[in-house]
Amino acid sequence: MSGTEKFKVATTNKSIFIIVFCVVLLGSLLLILPLYLQNRLNSLYDQSRKLENQVTFLQRDVLLLELKINQLSSLEQLSEFATVAELGLNEVPQKVMVLEVEGE
């Protein structure tokens, strides 16, 4: 022999079946992988859209609460409270809240 190597060729039915099975398995995985990735991406986009909607609703609620705070702290609202609590400018002031002072 002049330096050539002999390679063992799989000729039995069992080894041919194993090789074909591995090739088919690898091919099916390569075909399914893009579909899986696309489905996963779509589900992530769907979750992202749902979270954006929740953020929008929460921002709307925050703005409504800030509007309510501004309305309650407006001068008109305070003046209406003053008339209801009998806190006029020309009248004797009424105690709204009694604070206990240490030492009295």
C-alpha positions as CSV (number, residue, x, y, z in Angstrom):
1,M,0.0,0.0,0.0
2,S,1.4,3.3,-1.0
3,G,0.2,5.6,1.9
4,T,-3.5,5.5,1.1
5,E,-5.9,5.2,3.9
6,K,-9.0,3.1,3.8
7,F,-12.3,4.6,5.1
8,K,-14.9,2.4,6.5
9,V,-18.1,2.9,4.4
10,A,-21.4,2.3,6.2
11,T,-23.0,-0.4,4.2
12,T,-25.2,-2.1,6.8
13,N,-28.9,-1.2,6.9
14,K,-28.8,-0.1,10.5
15,S,-26.0,2.4,9.9
16,I,-27.7,3.8,6.7
17,F,-31.0,4.1,8.6
18,I,-29.2,6.1,11.5
19,I,-27.5,8.4,9.0
20,V,-30.8,9.1,7.1
21,F,-32.7,9.5,10.4
22,C,-30.2,12.1,11.6
23,V,-30.3,14.0,8.3
24,V,-34.1,14.0,8.3
25,L,-34.2,15.1,12.0
26,L,-31.7,17.9,11.3
27,G,-33.7,19.0,8.2
28,S,-37.0,19.1,10.1
29,L,-35.4,21.1,12.9
30,L,-34.0,23.6,10.4
31,L,-37.5,23.9,8.8
32,I,-39.3,24.4,12.2
33,L,-36.9,26.8,13.8
34,P,-37.9,29.9,11.7
35,L,-41.6,29.2,12.3
36,Y,-40.9,29.0,16.1
37,L,-38.9,32.2,16.1
38,Q,-41.7,34.0,14.1
39,N,-44.4,32.8,16.5
40,R,-42.3,33.9,19.4
41,L,-41.7,37.3,17.9
42,N,-45.4,37.7,17.2
43,S,-46.3,36.8,20.8
44,L,-43.7,39.3,22.1
45,Y,-45.1,42.1,19.9
46,D,-48.6,41.2,21.2
47,Q,-47.4,41.5,24.8
48,S,-45.7,44.8,24.0
49,R,-48.9,46.2,22.5
50,K,-50.9,45.1,25.6
51,L,-48.3,46.8,27.9
52,E,-48.4,50.0,25.8
53,N,-52.2,50.1,26.2
54,Q,-51.8,49.6,29.9
55,V,-49.3,52.4,30.1
56,T,-51.6,54.7,28.1
57,F,-54.5,54.0,30.4
58,L,-52.4,54.5,33.5
59,Q,-51.1,57.8,32.1
60,R,-54.7,58.9,31.4
61,D,-55.6,58.0,35.0
62,V,-52.6,60.1,36.3
63,L,-53.7,63.0,34.2
64,L,-57.3,62.7,35.5
65,L,-56.1,62.6,39.1
66,E,-53.9,65.7,38.5
67,L,-56.8,67.5,37.0
68,K,-58.9,66.6,40.1
69,I,-56.2,67.8,42.4
70,N,-56.0,71.1,40.5
71,Q,-59.7,71.5,40.6
72,L,-59.8,70.8,44.4
73,S,-57.0,73.2,45.1
74,S,-58.4,76.0,42.9
75,L,-59.3,79.3,44.6
76,E,-63.0,78.9,43.7
77,Q,-63.1,75.5,45.5
78,L,-61.3,77.0,48.5
79,S,-63.6,80.0,48.6
80,E,-66.6,77.7,48.5
81,F,-65.2,75.6,51.4
82,A,-64.6,78.9,53.3
83,T,-68.2,79.9,53.0
84,V,-69.4,76.4,54.0
85,A,-67.0,76.4,57.0
86,E,-68.0,80.0,57.9
87,L,-64.5,81.3,57.4
88,G,-65.3,84.8,56.0
89,L,-62.9,87.7,55.9
90,N,-65.0,90.0,58.1
91,E,-66.0,87.4,60.6
92,V,-64.4,86.0,63.7
93,P,-62.3,83.1,62.7
94,Q,-63.5,79.6,63.6
95,K,-61.2,76.8,64.6
96,V,-61.2,74.2,61.9
97,M,-58.8,71.8,63.7
98,V,-57.7,71.9,67.2
99,L,-54.1,71.1,67.9
100,E,-52.9,70.1,71.3
101,V,-49.8,72.0,72.3
102,E,-47.5,70.6,74.9
103,G,-47.3,72.9,77.9
104,E,-51.0,74.0,78.0
